Amino acid sequence: MTYAIFTCIDKIINDNRNGYSILLSKQDYPINSKSLINKFLNENNGTDFIEIVPIKDMWANQWRMRLYDYWFCLNEVRENAIILPNIFNPSFYRKKNISPFFRILITDKRLSFKYEVIKNVLKPRIYPKNMETFGGSNWWALTIETLNKIIFFVRDNKKFIDYHRYTLAPEEIIFQTIICYLMKTGNDIKVLDTLTYANWKRTNTQLPVTFTSADFNEIISQPEGKLLASKFDITLDEKI
């Protein structure tokens, strides 16, 4: 997913686009009219909209796992993956980790994949020392100028991107971390929160909430800075 986003950014830059690039999922939808969206972006031209939270606050119970454990895809289905610490971490030897590790060694027929797993768990992941890590939602609206700065950073810091090859959901870390690094190194970047509203607080339901007609008042009561919402499912509720 991260490589796909960078490919799209390259295309946008090579086409000499102006204005904003807005990253959406297939379950996002505008909650304001096109004219109001344009008006808001014109009035705030030059500001980037992205959720940025220190990683320890964003995922209090998961940040170490995200940064220092290895996330291996077993196939093209995103959910079919395993997360393994390195062999120097005592938690590697817990049944929940050692069992899938040996299952790969014994049953997986892909020799290259076995080699990839073994090669990596034999060493700890060492995070780049000059980078302070942040996270947040991967649905953002960034100016083309900021996208250019991100691409220049990526081209000059290949090791940073390579590090995240084994990070769970790196698209929720890479952009926030790069932008904060750029802001601290003299770049003129102004950031406000994401334009996309999602409800992560409702209880007794899968999160984020998939909105239905019953949530209409909640959606239209969002402040001016929320132009989109996530998420919707037409097979669940077409009327909304």
Secondary structure, 3 states (H helix, E strand, C coil): CHHHHHHHHHHHHHCCCCCEEECCCCCEEECCCHHHHHHHHHHCCCEEECCCEEHHHHCCCCHHHHHHCEEEECCCCCCCEEEECCCCCHHHHCHHHHHHHHHHHHHCCCHHHHHHHHHHHCCCCCCCCCCCCEECCCCCEEEHHHHHHHHHHHHHCHHHHHHHHHCCCHHHCHHHHHHHHHHHCCCCCEEECCCEECCCCCCCCCCCCCCCHHHHHHHHCCCCCCCEEECCCCCCCCCC
